[in-house]
Amino acid sequence: MYVGNQYDRDEHFDRYFAGPAAHVGHRVAGKWTRTQAWPHVNFTGRCAFTEVDRLHRGALATVMLLPARYAAVGHITQRLFEAVLAGCVPLMPFDVVDGHHFVPDELIVADGRDVVERVEYLQCIAGTVTHAGLIYQCLRYLDQMRLSRQAAVFQQVMTDLMSTPE
């Protein structure tokens, strides 16, 4: 499953999604206008924001596809939150800077073969305590981005700046 638009994601799509799509059930929902290179991929078109949660709830996993400029600086989009909060396991490409700060190491994938292996593993554990534990770990990684955590960091930075002699 992937929910999101094409915008400069072709490289990640080729490396982490197109190949695995030939081996596992999938769907790509979003605005993808240049799809000729992937005739075997199930592109279903744009979806309303109100459908995103339902799509993620119905999917076992998603790959965090990013434009190269995002991956190079570890910029993660809202898709991570949408997936995890819906119980959809996020697979993080290894070339995303600091990707290990967003998902457990076992969810970092190096290529399409890794994606297939992880999805097959997830299919085996789906609905088990192990699967629930993996989702719980993903939720814990989101804690660092809670507003309360960010406010505390901001407050500390301001305190440090105010106490620094000129």
N, C-alpha and C positions, 0 to 999 in steps of 0.2 A: 504494500500500500504506500502510496505517496500522495499527499494532499499539498498542492502548492503550484505555483506558476513556473514556467520555463526559465524566465529571466536569468540568462547566463549560467544555467546549471547543466549544460550539455556535457561538459567534461566529467563531472561527478556522476551524471546519469549514465553515461557510457561505461564508466568504471565500476559503479556499484549497483546499478539497477537493470540496465538493458539485458545483460547476460543472464543474471538470475531470473529475470522475467520469463525466460524460456523454460525454466525448471520448476518454478513455484507459482501458485495462484497469486494474482496481483491485480491492482487497479491504480491508475494515475488519474486523479481528479484535479483539474486546474486548467489554466490557459496555456496550452502547448500548441504553438502554431507551426513549428517546423518538426514534424514527426516522421518524415519519409524514411529516415535511417533506421527506424525501429518498427517495422510493420507487424512484428509479433507482440508488441506491447499494447495492452488494453487501456487506451486513452479514452476517458469517458466525458471529457469536457469540464467546463467550469461548474462549480457548485457554490451554493449560497453559504455564507458564513455559518448560518444556523444548521447546516448539514455536516459541518466539519467534525463536531463531537461524535455524531452518530457513525460517521465513516471510521473514525479512529476506534470507537468502541467495537466495531465489527471486524477490526483487523488485529492480527497477532503482533505484527511488527511494522515499522516504517524505517526508511533510511533517511538520515538527516542530510539531504542534498543541499549543497551550498555553492554559490558562485565562488570562484577562486579568491576574489578579493575578500570575501567573508572568512573563508577557511584560513587564509593567511594571517588573520588577526584574531581568530577565535571568536568571531561574531556569530552568536547563535540566535536564530529567529524564534518567533513565538511557536513555531511548529513543535519544538521540544516540549513546551508546557502543554500544548493541546494534546499531544500524543500521550505523554506520561499520565496526565490527569484523567485520561480516558482509559487507561490500562493497556495502551499500545506500546510495546517495547521499542525504544529508539535505538537504532544501530548507527554508531558514529564513525564516519570515515577517519582513518588514522591520520590523514593529512590536515585535519582540523586542529589548529594550534590549541593546545591545552584542552583537547577534547576529553581527556581523562578527568577533568574537573566537572564534567557534565553527566557522565555515565560511568558505570562500573567498567573496569578494564575488559571484562569478558564480552562487552558489547561494542568494543572497538573493532572495526573490520578493515582489512588491508586491501581487499579486492572483491570481485563478484563471487569467487569461490567461497570466501569467508562468509559472505552474506547468505549464500545457499546453506552452508553448514550451520550457521546460527539459526536460520529459519527452521531447518529440519530439527534442530535441537529443541527449539521453542514449540514446535508441533508435538514433540514427544512429551514435553512437560506441561503442556497447556492444561490449565485448570487444577494443577497440583499446588501443594504447599511451596514447592521449589519455585514455581512460576510466580506465585503471589509474593514470595520473598524477593524475587528479582524486581518486580514492580515496586515493592517497598523501598529497595535500595535506590531505584531511580527517583522516587519521591524524595528521599533524603538528600539527593544531590541538588534538588530544587531549593532546599532550605536556604542556601547561601544567597538566593535571589529574592527572598521574602522582603517586603517593604520594611518590616521591623528590623531586619538585619542591615539593610541598606541605610536606614535612618541612623542606626547606631554607628556605622562606619563613618557616615557623613558628620555626625556629631563629634566623633573622635578627631577627625581631620580638622574640623573647625576649632576644637579645643586646642589641638597642637599648634595650629596657626596663630591663635590668639596668645598663646603662652611663649611663642618664639620671640626673643629679643630682637629689636631692629638693628 
